Amino acid sequence: MSPPNTLASALDEFQIQIEPQSAEKLVEYCQLLWAANRHVNLTRHTDYRTFVARDVVDLWRDVDARRDPLETEVVEERVEAGVVCRYVIFTVGTFKGAKSRVAAFYCFPEGMVKGPAFVWSHGGGQRAERERGEYFARQGYATIDFNWGG
């Protein structure tokens, strides 16, 4: 018999602990993502185990945040309808001896100090979209949406 398809069981399997409020928001995020996925191809996973294995564990497997200093620049900030949206540029490491920088939209509910968040990373020629981040910020999430293309 397979284990139940819940976020809690998937997190337990990978020995990941998060606060109950964050787990509730993560379940809401998955439901929003999977509902939107029925109309637009946003992700290939549709269950909590695959979500945790691919989007949580794989994302952080080789990260060593102490290796390179994080340098950030807020290029522009706007606050509208309870949402803060910042256009930011930050370093992501060193490539061929030079600092590599990425631009992104960082959006979050106005007044949020600590709360659920996710990284919107994509490929296939897509670009960062401010509107997508603002939508999820209105749902109570902080998001960062990268422009991998430079």
Backbone as CSV, one residue per row, in Angstrom:
resi,resn,N_x,N_y,N_z,CA_x,CA_y,CA_z,C_x,C_y,C_z
1,MET,0.845,-1.185,0.000,0.000,0.000,0.000,0.887,1.244,0.000
2,SER,0.580,2.197,-0.865,1.385,3.409,-0.941,0.959,4.393,0.145
3,PRO,1.916,5.231,0.597,1.580,6.222,1.633,0.589,7.240,1.092
4,PRO,-0.149,7.899,1.971,-1.130,8.893,1.508,-0.429,10.048,0.790
5,ASN,-1.099,10.579,-0.203,-0.540,11.692,-0.978,-0.894,12.999,-0.279
6,THR,-0.147,13.305,0.772,-0.328,14.565,1.489,1.019,15.257,1.584
7,LEU,0.984,16.551,1.795,2.229,17.284,1.972,2.955,16.778,3.212
8,ALA,2.219,16.539,4.281,2.837,16.074,5.527,3.587,14.764,5.318
9,SER,2.987,13.809,4.607,3.662,12.521,4.391,4.902,12.696,3.511
10,ALA,4.830,13.573,2.512,5.987,13.815,1.643,7.112,14.487,2.417
11,LEU,6.788,15.475,3.238,7.817,16.135,4.047,8.440,15.158,5.025
12,ASP,7.616,14.285,5.650,8.137,13.273,6.574,9.099,12.329,5.858
13,GLU,8.740,11.908,4.652,9.587,10.986,3.892,10.981,11.560,3.670
14,PHE,11.063,12.865,3.423,12.348,13.504,3.156,12.936,14.179,4.397
15,GLN,12.333,13.922,5.551,12.791,14.428,6.850,12.918,15.953,6.847
16,ILE,11.871,16.608,6.346,11.828,18.064,6.305,10.760,18.528,7.281
17,GLN,11.121,19.480,8.126,10.179,20.028,9.093,9.934,21.497,8.788
18,ILE,8.656,21.878,8.751,8.295,23.285,8.570,7.183,23.629,9.539
19,GLU,7.006,24.892,9.777,5.974,25.359,10.692,4.593,25.067,10.108
20,PRO,3.603,24.746,10.962,2.255,24.415,10.475,1.641,25.485,9.569
21,GLN,1.822,26.771,9.906,1.275,27.843,9.073,1.911,27.821,7.682
22,SER,3.208,27.573,7.618,3.886,27.501,6.329,3.414,26.282,5.540
23,ALA,3.177,25.175,6.217,2.678,23.970,5.538,1.299,24.229,4.938
24,GLU,0.441,24.925,5.672,-0.896,25.252,5.149,-0.780,26.100,3.883
25,LYS,0.099,27.098,3.911,0.276,27.957,2.743,0.884,27.182,1.576
26,LEU,1.765,26.234,1.869,2.365,25.426,0.817,1.319,24.537,0.146
27,VAL,0.396,23.994,0.935,-0.703,23.208,0.363,-1.557,24.109,-0.525
28,GLU,-1.880,25.308,-0.056,-2.660,26.252,-0.867,-1.924,26.586,-2.164
29,TYR,-0.604,26.798,-2.064,0.196,27.094,-3.255,0.115,25.942,-4.251
30,CYS,0.310,24.710,-3.783,0.239,23.545,-4.681,-1.123,23.471,-5.360
31,GLN,-2.183,23.696,-4.608,-3.529,23.640,-5.187,-3.715,24.725,-6.248
32,LEU,-3.234,25.941,-5.970,-3.304,27.018,-6.970,-2.488,26.666,-8.210
33,LEU,-1.286,26.158,-7.993,-0.403,25.793,-9.096,-1.026,24.701,-9.951
34,TRP,-1.540,23.663,-9.324,-2.102,22.542,-10.079,-3.395,22.934,-10.779
35,ALA,-4.170,23.835,-10.179,-5.389,24.318,-10.856,-5.005,25.124,-12.101
36,ALA,-4.025,26.002,-11.965,-3.577,26.801,-13.114,-2.932,25.913,-14.172
37,ASN,-2.320,24.833,-13.741,-1.635,23.929,-14.661,-2.607,23.242,-15.624
38,ARG,-3.873,23.184,-15.265,-4.861,22.587,-16.163,-5.090,23.465,-17.396
39,HIS,-4.718,24.740,-17.308,-4.932,25.681,-18.407,-3.633,26.074,-19.113
40,VAL,-2.534,26.122,-18.344,-1.234,26.520,-18.867,-0.201,25.552,-18.292
41,ASN,0.721,25.084,-19.103,1.727,24.143,-18.631,2.741,24.852,-17.745
42,LEU,2.562,24.752,-16.430,3.459,25.395,-15.482,4.411,24.400,-14.825
43,THR,3.979,23.153,-14.676,4.776,22.151,-13.976,4.381,20.756,-14.443
44,ARG,5.310,19.811,-14.292,4.991,18.441,-14.659,4.497,17.631,-13.469
45,HIS,4.682,18.120,-12.251,4.249,17.329,-11.101,2.820,17.669,-10.712
46,THR,2.123,16.669,-10.189,0.736,16.880,-9.751,0.462,16.162,-8.435
47,ASP,1.506,15.849,-7.690,1.305,15.220,-6.376,2.362,15.758,-5.414
48,TYR,2.071,15.645,-4.118,2.940,16.248,-3.101,4.319,15.596,-3.030
49,ARG,4.407,14.284,-3.212,5.703,13.626,-3.121,6.646,14.153,-4.215
50,THR,6.151,14.233,-5.440,6.982,14.729,-6.532,7.320,16.197,-6.323
51,PHE,6.359,16.968,-5.826,6.607,18.376,-5.536,7.753,18.527,-4.542
52,VAL,7.705,17.779,-3.441,8.756,17.897,-2.429,10.088,17.402,-2.989
53,ALA,10.077,16.262,-3.690,11.321,15.698,-4.228,11.967,16.622,-5.249
54,ARG,11.172,17.199,-6.141,11.729,18.013,-7.228,11.869,19.482,-6.865
55,ASP,10.874,20.047,-6.223,10.870,21.491,-6.011,11.471,21.908,-4.677
56,VAL,11.569,21.000,-3.729,12.142,21.353,-2.433,13.530,20.741,-2.291
57,VAL,13.623,19.425,-2.353,14.904,18.747,-2.130,15.906,19.075,-3.231
58,ASP,15.547,18.869,-4.486,16.483,19.110,-5.584,16.951,20.555,-5.650
59,LEU,16.055,21.477,-5.352,16.396,22.892,-5.433,17.559,23.254,-4.519
60,TRP,17.593,22.670,-3.325,18.578,23.073,-2.320,19.732,22.097,-2.160
61,ARG,19.772,21.011,-2.919,20.769,19.953,-2.737,22.213,20.465,-2.753
62,ASP,22.591,21.242,-3.725,23.990,21.663,-3.877,24.239,23.116,-3.474
63,VAL,23.309,23.710,-2.767,23.449,25.119,-2.400,24.354,25.272,-1.186
64,ASP,25.321,26.139,-1.298,26.156,26.541,-0.177,26.144,28.061,-0.163
65,ALA,25.236,28.619,0.613,25.040,30.069,0.623,26.254,30.824,1.152
66,ARG,27.184,30.122,1.794,28.384,30.786,2.321,29.490,30.911,1.282
67,ARG,29.382,30.208,0.166,30.451,30.183,-0.829,30.663,31.556,-1.480
68,ASP,29.606,32.208,-1.910,29.707,33.526,-2.538,28.809,34.507,-1.781
69,PRO,29.282,35.724,-1.563,28.434,36.699,-0.876,27.238,37.088,-1.749
70,LEU,26.132,37.353,-1.124,24.936,37.794,-1.836,24.983,39.317,-1.949
71,GLU,25.023,39.793,-3.175,25.001,41.228,-3.428,23.693,41.537,-4.127
72,THR,22.925,42.457,-3.561,21.616,42.786,-4.134,21.512,44.275,-4.406
73,GLU,20.667,44.598,-5.358,20.363,45.989,-5.678,18.875,46.074,-5.988
74,VAL,18.167,46.952,-5.293,16.769,47.218,-5.620,16.770,48.333,-6.655
75,VAL,16.385,48.004,-7.877,16.393,48.966,-8.969,15.157,49.841,-8.917
76,GLU,14.016,49.224,-8.590,12.747,49.950,-8.543,11.815,49.252,-7.562
77,GLU,11.018,50.039,-6.848,10.018,49.468,-5.940,8.698,50.175,-6.151
78,ARG,7.620,49.396,-6.182,6.289,49.986,-6.267,5.378,49.262,-5.301
79,VAL,4.461,50.023,-4.714,3.468,49.475,-3.794,2.108,49.816,-4.366
80,GLU,1.306,48.792,-4.577,0.003,48.999,-5.202,-0.969,47.942,-4.693
81,ALA,-2.126,48.366,-4.213,-3.201,47.472,-3.778,-2.719,46.439,-2.757
82,GLY,-1.882,46.883,-1.810,-1.430,45.990,-0.744,-0.301,45.054,-1.119
83,VAL,0.311,45.271,-2.283,1.398,44.415,-2.742,2.644,45.257,-2.989
84,VAL,3.773,44.799,-2.459,5.061,45.430,-2.725,5.735,44.628,-3.827
85,CYS,6.203,45.308,-4.852,6.920,44.639,-5.941,8.238,45.363,-6.154
86,ARG,9.305,44.607,-6.061,10.644,45.173,-6.264,11.289,44.528,-7.490
87,TYR,11.843,45.359,-8.334,12.680,44.884,-9.427,14.085,44.867,-8.865
88,VAL,14.699,43.687,-8.781,15.992,43.543,-8.130,17.009,42.897,-9.066
89,ILE,18.274,43.163,-8.778,19.382,42.495,-9.445,20.268,41.949,-8.343
90,PHE,20.709,40.700,-8.488,21.561,40.114,-7.464,22.558,39.149,-8.086
91,THR,23.643,38.910,-7.345,24.661,37.982,-7.814,24.207,36.555,-7.537
92,VAL,24.599,35.654,-8.422,24.260,34.234,-8.236,25.518,33.372,-8.240
93,GLY,26.666,33.998,-8.100,27.913,33.258,-8.088,28.899,33.823,-9.090
94,THR,29.904,33.028,-9.375,30.958,33.439,-10.301,30.993,32.468,-11.472
95,PHE,31.048,33.005,-12.679,31.098,32.197,-13.887,32.266,32.669,-14.725
96,LYS,33.206,31.775,-14.999,34.400,32.090,-15.772,35.120,33.317,-15.212
97,GLY,35.180,33.378,-13.889,35.914,34.443,-13.228,35.177,35.757,-13.056
98,ALA,33.958,35.856,-13.556,33.193,37.110,-13.433,31.919,36.866,-12.616
99,LYS,31.513,37.900,-11.903,30.261,37.804,-11.147,29.097,37.637,-12.116
100,SER,28.227,36.714,-11.794,27.022,36.515,-12.601,25.844,37.141,-11.868
101,ARG,25.049,37.895,-12.604,23.906,38.590,-12.003,22.624,38.157,-12.686
102,VAL,21.555,38.190,-11.907,20.227,37.846,-12.410,19.265,38.944,-11.987
103,ALA,18.345,39.273,-12.866,17.278,40.229,-12.550,16.028,39.441,-12.178
104,ALA,15.205,40.025,-11.313,13.995,39.334,-10.869,12.978,40.330,-10.345
105,PHE,11.733,39.880,-10.282,10.685,40.601,-9.575,10.463,39.889,-8.252
106,TYR,10.580,40.653,-7.162,10.356,40.131,-5.813,9.086,40.792,-5.302
107,CYS,8.034,40.010,-5.137,6.727,40.545,-4.728,6.282,39.894,-3.424
108,PHE,5.603,40.675,-2.581,5.115,40.148,-1.312,4.002,41.047,-0.791
109,PRO,3.141,40.494,0.086,2.078,41.319,0.664,2.681,42.450,1.503
110,GLU,2.126,43.626,1.373,2.597,44.770,2.150,2.505,44.443,3.637
111,GLY,3.582,44.709,4.381,3.609,44.454,5.814,4.102,43.058,6.185
112,MET,4.294,42.177,5.220,4.777,40.822,5.525,6.206,40.897,6.035
113,VAL,6.445,40.278,7.192,7.788,40.202,7.751,8.333,38.789,7.581
114,LYS,7.498,37.817,7.847,7.880,36.419,7.718,6.642,35.667,7.264
115,GLY,6.786,34.852,6.240,5.635,34.104,5.758,6.034,33.139,4.662
116,PRO,5.062,32.488,4.084,5.355,31.513,3.036,5.865,32.198,1.778
117,ALA,6.781,31.531,1.116,7.386,32.106,-0.085,7.755,30.990,-1.050
118,PHE,7.915,31.347,-2.297,8.416,30.376,-3.260,9.191,31.069,-4.361
119,VAL,10.030,30.267,-5.001,10.861,30.728,-6.103,10.197,30.286,-7.393
120,TRP,10.003,31.224,-8.305,9.410,30.908,-9.592,10.550,30.811,-10.596
121,SER,11.042,29.596,-10.787,12.104,29.409,-11.773,11.500,28.676,-12.961
122,HIS,11.921,29.028,-14.132,11.301,28.486,-15.333,12.329,28.419,-16.439
123,GLY,11.945,27.842,-17.516,12.830,27.744,-18.661,12.017,27.864,-19.926
124,GLY,12.554,27.388,-20.995,11.809,27.375,-22.239,11.563,28.745,-22.833
125,GLY,12.447,29.701,-22.564,12.301,31.020,-23.155,11.369,31.959,-22.408
126,GLN,10.823,31.511,-21.277,9.946,32.396,-20.508,10.756,33.494,-19.853
127,ARG,10.070,34.556,-19.477,10.715,35.687,-18.821,10.040,35.939,-17.486
128,ALA,10.700,36.697,-16.652,10.099,37.093,-15.382,8.870,37.957,-15.664
129,GLU,7.835,37.776,-14.854,6.604,38.559,-15.024,6.186,39.176,-13.694
130,ARG,6.123,40.466,-13.649,5.698,41.173,-12.441,4.272,40.786,-12.070
131,GLU,3.389,40.694,-13.056,1.976,40.418,-12.795,1.770,39.075,-12.103
132,ARG,2.556,38.082,-12.457,2.438,36.760,-11.833,2.798,36.865,-10.349
133,GLY,3.879,37.575,-10.038,4.269,37.755,-8.646,3.240,38.532,-7.855
134,GLU,2.677,39.559,-8.477,1.644,40.348,-7.793,0.414,39.489,-7.498
135,TYR,0.047,38.622,-8.439,-1.112,37.729,-8.229,-0.890,36.862,-6.992
136,PHE,0.272,36.190,-6.907,0.525,35.304,-5.773,0.707,36.094,-4.472
137,ALA,1.225,37.312,-4.541,1.334,38.147,-3.340,-0.056,38.471,-2.803
138,ARG,-1.027,38.694,-3.690,-2.402,38.934,-3.234,-3.004,37.690,-2.583
139,GLN,-2.426,36.518,-2.860,-2.881,35.275,-2.236,-2.153,35.014,-0.914
140,GLY,-1.199,35.892,-0.541,-0.501,35.764,0.736,0.910,35.213,0.662
141,TYR,1.485,35.115,-0.537,2.822,34.549,-0.715,3.827,35.619,-1.120
142,ALA,5.062,35.422,-0.681,6.179,36.182,-1.235,6.724,35.345,-2.388
143,THR,7.065,36.001,-3.496,7.602,35.267,-4.647,8.783,36.007,-5.227
144,ILE,9.653,35.250,-5.849,10.708,35.861,-6.653,10.670,35.160,-8.002
145,ASP,10.586,35.954,-9.055,10.423,35.450,-10.424,11.630,35.916,-11.223
146,PHE,12.489,34.976,-11.607,13.767,35.279,-12.260,13.630,35.496,-13.757
147,ASN,14.511,36.328,-14.253,14.695,36.463,-15.690,16.035,35.809,-16.022
148,TRP,15.998,34.483,-16.262,17.224,33.747,-16.525,17.926,34.205,-17.796
149,GLY,17.175,34.780,-18.709,17.759,35.170,-19.991,18.671,36.371,-19.913
150,GLY,18.741,37.025,-18.746,19.661,38.168,-18.612,18.950,39.495,-18.677
